[in-house]
């Protein structure tokens, strides 16, 4: 912009442009998540899924887990050790 426009006018033009961008689909800057963060989140989910599969496989052979499942009637119950492993401790 040239100097013939006032600062107030320039500010209004910029604000209108920002508002127009925010109204476009996919341009929500408040909820923007960079691709690298999504990839990191997905890796964490896969790691947790792998850990869960391993723990539940071990729990199928665990006497403490089996006893807890029988007493509680919960087919997914885990003993303290396997529960801690599933939670990542």
C-alpha positions in Angstrom: 0.0 0.0 0.0 1.2 3.5 -0.6 1.4 6.3 1.8 -1.9 7.8 0.7 -3.8 5.4 2.9 -4.1 6.1 6.6 -2.9 3.5 9.2 -6.5 3.0 10.2 -7.4 2.1 6.7 -4.4 -0.3 6.3 -5.3 -2.0 9.6 -9.0 -2.4 8.5 -7.9 -3.9 5.2 -5.5 -6.4 7.0 -8.2 -7.3 9.5 -10.7 -8.0 6.6 -8.1 -10.2 4.9 -7.5 -12.1 8.1 -11.2 -12.6 8.6 -11.7 -13.8 5.1 -8.9 -16.4 5.5 -10.3 -17.6 8.8 -13.6 -18.2 7.1 -12.1 -20.5 4.5 -12.3 -24.2 5.2 -9.1 -25.5 6.6 -7.8 -22.1 7.7 -8.8 -22.3 11.3 -5.6 -21.0 13.0 -6.8 -21.7 16.5 -7.2 -25.4 15.8 -4.3 -25.9 13.5 -2.2 -29.0 14.2 1.0 -29.3 12.2 1.6 -32.5 10.2 4.6 -33.3 12.4 2.4 -33.2 15.5 -0.2 -35.5 13.9 2.6 -37.9 12.9 4.0 -37.9 16.4 0.5 -38.5 17.8 0.0 -41.4 15.4 3.3 -43.0 16.4 2.3 -42.8 20.1 -1.0 -44.4 19.3 0.7 -47.3 17.4 3.2 -47.7 20.3 0.3 -47.9 22.8 -1.5 -50.4 20.6 1.5 -52.6 20.3 2.1 -52.5 24.0 -1.6 -53.4 24.7 -1.4 -56.4 22.3 1.7 -57.6 24.0 0.3 -57.2 27.6 -3.0 -58.8 26.8 -1.2 -61.8 25.2 0.9 -62.2 28.3 -2.2 -61.7 30.5 -3.9 -64.7 28.9 -1.2 -66.9 30.5 -1.0 -65.1 33.8 -2.6 -66.9 36.8 -3.1 -63.6 38.7 -5.0 -62.1 35.8 -7.0 -65.2 35.3 -8.0 -65.3 39.0 -9.0 -61.6 38.9 -11.1 -62.2 35.8 -12.9 -65.1 37.4 -13.6 -63.1 40.6 -14.7 -59.9 39.0 -16.5 -61.4 36.0 -14.6 -58.8 33.8 -13.0 -60.6 30.8 -10.6 -57.7 30.4 -9.3 -57.5 34.0 -5.6 -57.3 34.5 -3.5 -57.9 37.5 -1.5 -55.0 38.9 1.6 -55.9 37.1 0.0 -56.2 33.6 -2.2 -53.1 34.3 0.9 -51.1 35.0 2.6 -52.4 31.8 -0.5 -51.6 29.8 -0.5 -48.0 31.1 3.2 -47.6 30.2 4.6 -47.6 33.7 
